[in-house]
Amino acid sequence: MRFNMKTFLANSARCLGLAAAALLAQTAPVLAAQPTSPVGQWDCLMNGNGQNGILFLNFTADIDPVTGLPTFEGILAQAGHKGFKSGSDGRPGGGGTGTRGSGADFTSVTNIFGGGFIDGGAGEVADNGGPGDWLADSRGHRGTWFFNSKGQVVGSFFIVLNASGVVTNFLETCVDEVLTVPLTNGGVFNQQVQFCFTNPVFATNILWGPASDGEVGVTNLTFTNNNFFVSTIGVNQNISFVGKVHGNRLTMLASGPAGKFTITGVPLQPVNTALPVDGFFWTATQRADGAQTQEQFFLSDTAIPNYFGLNGQGPSYSYNFTNSFCLISQQRRIAFVFDEIPGIEGSGPDNLRATVGKFINTSKVIGSDTIGIGSAQSSIVQFNARLTPFSAP
């Protein structure tokens, strides 16, 4: 049999070509279907590890000029842990310790509470050129989002909230006075003392002399700094999330300083009520530290659905829409964030309060039963409010 080299080479080349094509087909990446975009406004609940609250998110297709990624905005209200263990009876109260039944002590759990617009690193301009921004100037208030290799939505943001506690901020105090020192042989010596300090208490040794009789010495002085103010502790929360859109549901797993928590959302739409929530005044009862106080407030509509400014007052304080707000979720939840301003100047620092709970929405009753934290309280705060269907007196 004659061996045909040309036929052998041709057949070999064809076989090698087929094998290479088969190998390429096995190793080449397969293009997956484009994941569902989160672009739009979302009404979300946060749950887990003290992240008890409401989060509204606005995912946009606007491109951040620095990163080239699309951006999002958000506003949240967070009320910390839902309950506390104060003693063997397990009833709420007593200083805001661990979550109920956990047996944690005061130092093991930090309750973080408050709210406001989120902060993020995106945006060196007022907006990214898109039509959907919530804020007219959202510099510093935008985060970026993208899809990972699994088609999941990934993003991050941060917000500075308050912790259960207060911090004393000491300002500079300066001493400029004459120190009168009694001399051993009678008479006194006057020593001018001048210095400044920012410590709560400042102790120092002053060298004095020589006096007219040649006497010298050292005197120990202690000064108390009365130039201070008290404010709530600020905690920077860095939050990252990953999740997916499934139809009209947004489900994400997030992580922050306190651990992992869930974010579950539905499209943000105005909540329907029998009476407009911003058309009548509300009456409310606040219970904290064994005391009960009555409050009255109005809700003010904003351009963001279900986000309202608050304007009202209690016995010795007031709050207004510049720093107090309410979020109402379609998922039958409501949240309040108050900055209580003392009615008497110099009577103390503002009290920040944040509560989250059930939104009551029936044909007969519109209201809320909420629970949370206040910076001036040593226990949890209960805040229950009802829309009053009467004109203001």
URBELCOR-V617013 format. One record per backbone hydrogen bond with DSSP energy under -0.5 kcal/mol. NH is the residue of the N-H (numbers start at 0). CO is the residue of the C=O. E is the energy in kcal/mol with one decimal. If there is no record, write none. Layout:
BEGIN
<<NH & CO & E> <NH & CO & E>>
END
This chain:
BEGIN
<<3 & 1 & -0.6> <4 & 2 & -0.8> <7 & 3 & -2.3> <8 & 4 & -2.6> <9 & 5 & -2.3> <10 & 6 & -2.8> <11 & 7 & -2.6> <12 & 8 & -2.7> <13 & 9 & -2.2> <14 & 10 & -2.4> <15 & 11 & -2.9> <16 & 12 & -2.4> <17 & 13 & -2.3> <18 & 14 & -2.6> <19 & 15 & -2.7> <20 & 16 & -2.3> <21 & 17 & -2.4> <22 & 18 & -2.5> <23 & 19 & -2.7> <24 & 20 & -2.4> <25 & 21 & -1.6> <26 & 22 & -1.9> <27 & 23 & -2.5> <30 & 28 & -0.6> <39 & 58 & -2.2> <41 & 56 & -3.3> <42 & 265 & -3.6> <43 & 41 & -0.7> <43 & 54 & -2.2> <44 & 263 & -2.4> <45 & 52 & -2.7> <46 & 261 & -1.8> <50 & 47 & -2.0> <51 & 49 & -1.7> <52 & 45 & -1.7> <52 & 50 & -0.9> <53 & 76 & -1.8> <54 & 43 & -2.5> <55 & 74 & -3.0> <56 & 41 & -2.1> <57 & 72 & -2.6> <58 & 39 & -2.3> <59 & 70 & -2.8> <63 & 61 & -0.5> <63 & 68 & -3.1> <67 & 63 & -2.3> <69 & 144 & -0.6> <70 & 61 & -1.3> <71 & 142 & -2.2> <72 & 57 & -1.7> <74 & 55 & -2.0> <75 & 115 & -2.2> <76 & 53 & -2.3> <77 & 113 & -3.2> <78 & 51 & -2.8> <84 & 97 & -1.0> <85 & 83 & -0.6> <85 & 90 & -1.0> <89 & 86 & -1.3> <94 & 377 & -2.7> <97 & 103 & -1.0> <101 & 98 & -2.6> <107 & 104 & -1.1> <108 & 104 & -0.6> <108 & 105 & -0.6> <110 & 108 & -0.6> <111 & 109 & -0.6> <112 & 161 & -3.6> <113 & 77 & -2.6> <115 & 75 & -2.1> <117 & 73 & -2.6> <118 & 157 & -3.1> <119 & 139 & -1.8> <121 & 141 & -1.9> <137 & 125 & -2.4> <139 & 121 & -0.9> <140 & 137 & -2.2> <141 & 121 & -0.5> <142 & 71 & -2.5> <144 & 69 & -2.2> <145 & 153 & -1.8> <147 & 151 & -2.1> <150 & 147 & -2.1> <152 & 242 & -3.6> <153 & 145 & -2.9> <154 & 240 & -1.9> <155 & 143 & -0.8> <156 & 238 & -2.6> <157 & 118 & -2.7> <158 & 236 & -1.6> <160 & 158 & -0.8> <160 & 234 & -2.4> <161 & 112 & -2.4> <162 & 232 & -2.3> <163 & 110 & -1.6> <164 & 162 & -1.6> <166 & 230 & -3.7> <168 & 166 & -0.6> <168 & 228 & -3.3> <169 & 167 & -0.7> <170 & 226 & -2.9> <172 & 196 & -2.9> <174 & 194 & -3.6> <176 & 192 & -2.1> <178 & 176 & -0.5> <178 & 190 & -3.6> <179 & 177 & -0.6> <180 & 178 & -0.6> <180 & 188 & -3.1> <181 & 179 & -0.5> <182 & 186 & -2.6> <185 & 182 & -1.4> <188 & 180 & -2.5> <190 & 178 & -3.1> <190 & 188 & -0.6> <192 & 176 & -3.2> <194 & 174 & -1.9> <196 & 172 & -2.5> <201 & 222 & -3.0> <203 & 220 & -2.5> <205 & 203 & -0.5> <205 & 218 & -3.1> <206 & 204 & -0.6> <207 & 216 & -2.5> <210 & 214 & -2.6> <213 & 210 & -2.2> <216 & 207 & -1.9> <218 & 205 & -2.3> <220 & 203 & -3.1> <222 & 201 & -3.0> <224 & 199 & -3.0> <225 & 223 & -0.8> <227 & 225 & -1.0> <228 & 168 & -1.8> <230 & 166 & -2.6> <232 & 162 & -0.5> <232 & 164 & -1.2> <234 & 160 & -3.8> <236 & 158 & -2.7> <236 & 234 & -0.7> <237 & 235 & -0.7> <238 & 156 & -3.2> <238 & 236 & -0.7> <239 & 254 & -1.9> <240 & 154 & -2.6> <241 & 252 & -1.7> <242 & 152 & -1.9> <243 & 250 & -2.1> <245 & 243 & -0.5> <245 & 248 & -3.0> <246 & 244 & -0.5> <248 & 245 & -1.2> <249 & 264 & -2.3> <250 & 243 & -2.3> <250 & 248 & -0.5> <251 & 262 & -2.6> <252 & 241 & -2.8> <253 & 251 & -0.5> <253 & 260 & -3.2> <254 & 239 & -2.3> <255 & 258 & -2.0> <258 & 255 & -1.5> <260 & 253 & -2.5> <261 & 46 & -2.6> <262 & 251 & -2.6> <263 & 44 & -2.0> <264 & 249 & -3.2> <265 & 42 & -2.0> <266 & 247 & -0.5> <267 & 40 & -2.5> <268 & 266 & -0.7> <278 & 275 & -1.8> <280 & 389 & -0.5> <281 & 296 & -3.1> <282 & 385 & -2.4> <283 & 294 & -2.5> <284 & 383 & -2.6> <285 & 292 & -2.8> <286 & 381 & -2.7> <287 & 290 & -2.1> <290 & 287 & -2.2> <292 & 285 & -2.5> <294 & 283 & -2.5> <295 & 312 & -1.8> <296 & 281 & -1.9> <297 & 310 & -2.3> <299 & 308 & -2.4> <301 & 306 & -0.6> <304 & 302 & -0.5> <306 & 303 & -1.8> <307 & 305 & -0.5> <307 & 325 & -2.8> <308 & 299 & -2.4> <309 & 323 & -1.9> <310 & 297 & -1.8> <311 & 318 & -2.3> <312 & 295 & -2.0> <313 & 316 & -2.5> <317 & 340 & -1.8> <318 & 311 & -2.5> <322 & 319 & -1.5> <323 & 319 & -1.0> <324 & 336 & -1.9> <325 & 307 & -2.7> <326 & 334 & -2.1> <327 & 305 & -2.1> <328 & 326 & -0.5> <328 & 332 & -3.2> <331 & 328 & -0.8> <332 & 328 & -0.7> <333 & 356 & -2.1> <334 & 326 & -2.6> <335 & 354 & -2.6> <336 & 324 & -2.5> <337 & 352 & -3.2> <339 & 337 & -0.6> <339 & 350 & -2.9> <340 & 317 & -3.3> <341 & 339 & -0.6> <342 & 315 & -3.1> <344 & 342 & -0.5> <346 & 343 & -2.0> <350 & 339 & -1.7> <351 & 349 & -0.6> <352 & 337 & -2.6> <353 & 372 & -2.4> <354 & 335 & -2.2> <355 & 370 & -2.3> <356 & 333 & -2.3> <357 & 368 & -1.8> <358 & 331 & -1.5> <359 & 357 & -0.6> <359 & 366 & -2.6> <360 & 358 & -0.6> <361 & 364 & -2.8> <366 & 359 & -2.3> <367 & 384 & -2.7> <368 & 357 & -1.8> <369 & 382 & -1.9> <370 & 355 & -1.9> <371 & 380 & -2.3> <372 & 353 & -2.0> <374 & 351 & -2.7> <376 & 373 & -0.9> <380 & 371 & -2.4> <381 & 286 & -2.6> <382 & 369 & -2.1> <383 & 284 & -2.2> <384 & 367 & -1.5> <385 & 282 & -2.7> <386 & 365 & -3.1> <387 & 280 & -2.6> <388 & 386 & -0.7> <389 & 387 & -1.6>>
END
